[in-house]
Amino acid sequence: MTLENFLLDLLEDPVDHQPLLYLSEPHVLYNPRRRVAYEVRDDIPVLLPDEARVVSDEEHERFTKDPAARPTGTKS
């Protein structure tokens, strides 16, 4: 299941307060500036800095080039 656009419009990274990329597969919110991914569990974004995971260079490329990635923090 994907997150609602209304919720995505409100989300930002809790550390740098900038937009994220939402990837419905693998169901993460990704910050390409900090190269960290936040899990989405049971359709609930887990935006806790201590729970973020660092992504590999390969994942970074895949996430940033995904045409289905949707930026957050924007008014649709």
C-alpha positions, -999 to 999 in steps of 0.1 A, spaced: 0 0 0 12 35 -7 11 66 15 -16 92 9 -5 123 -10 -18 145 18 6 129 42 35 130 18 29 167 12 36 173 50 67 151 55 102 163 57 135 149 71 135 154 109 172 164 108 177 188 79 140 197 75 142 192 37 120 171 14 125 133 11 118 109 -17 91 83 -11 97 50 -28 66 27 -26 90 -2 -33 110 -8 -10 85 13 11 110 39 24 115 76 27 149 85 14 170 116 20 195 118 -8 215 147 8 222 127 40 220 93 22 197 78 49 165 58 45 136 58 69 113 27 70 76 29 65 61 2 88 24 -7 85 19 25 64 34 46 92 66 66 84 92 60 111 111 93 109 133 88 140 169 98 133 181 68 154 161 44 133 174 57 99 198 35 80 227 46 58 223 34 22 250 21 -1 261 38 -32 242 13 -53 209 19 -34 215 57 -37 217 54 -75 187 32 -76 166 54 -53 175 87 -70 169 73 -105 136 56 -98 110 73 -120 83 63 -95 100 82 -66 78 109 -53 92 140 -35 76 149 -2 70 183 14 55 197 -18 20 208 -26 6 185 -53 
